[in-house]
């Protein structure tokens, strides 16, 4: 079951072109570093940061 916060984080990612732009410009390709950067930039929990990163990578491919 996906939590409300988890869904909100993914929805915010989908609705925010600036967030997608930041991801495109700032991700390093190193998963742990990218998760830390996403958490720091967007104030997300570990679980939500992982979900955002995975969603971004799926859309990118």
N, C-alpha and C positions, 0 to 999 in steps of 0.2 A: 504494500500500500504506500502510495506517495503522499508525503505530508503536505499540508497547506503551504508551509514555508518553502518546501522544495518546488512545488508547482509555481509559487510566486517568483522564485528566483529564475526559473526557466522562462516564465512569461516575461519578466523584466528583460531578460536577455533577448528574447524575440522581438520585443517592442522598442528596443533601444539601439538605433544604428550607431551611436557613439560607443556603446559597449562592444559591439562587433568590430568596429574600427580599432578600438584599443586592443582587443584580442589579436587582430590581424597584425598590428604593429609591434606588440610587446611579448608575444609568446616565443619561447626559445626552442621548443621541441623537446625539452627535458621535462617529463611529466611532473615530477615533484616540484621543481622550480616554478613551473607554470601554475600549479595548484596554489602554491604559496603566493604567487603574484596576484592571482585572481582573488584569493581571500583578502589580501591586503588592500587591493584596489577597490573592491566592491563590498567589503565587510561581510562576506558570506561564511557560513559554516563549512567545515571540511566536506561534508556530504554534498552541499549545494555547489561548492566550487568544482568538485569532481563532476557533478552532473552538467554544469555549464561547459566545462572543458570537453567532456565527451560529446555533448550536443554540438558544440562548435566544430569539433573534428569531423563528426558525421556529416554536417552540412557542407563542410569544406571539400569533402571527397565526393 
